[in-house]
Amino acid sequence: MREKLRAIIESKAWEYTIISIISLNAITLGVETSQTGQQHYGPILRTLDDVVVGIYVIEISLWTGSGKLESLLIR
């Protein structure tokens, strides 16, 4: 099981997906700093932020489940 999880989180597709999500999050954070952006897109931005945080939680759970997190922390 750990090998499968590790294969997923070390794949290029996973890496590109996470980078895309980080970029989306950066854009939403930038728009959130604008009062106009908040007025027009506030609820959508908050929902996107919640989704991104959920994805980050899933990612760290996969890292933990794969054993990769321990190997990075204990060197």
ABEGO torsion letter per residue (X at the ends): XAAAAAAAAABAAAAAAAAAAAAAAAAAAAAAABAAAAAAAAAAAAAAAAAAAAAAAAAAAAAAAAGAAAAAABX
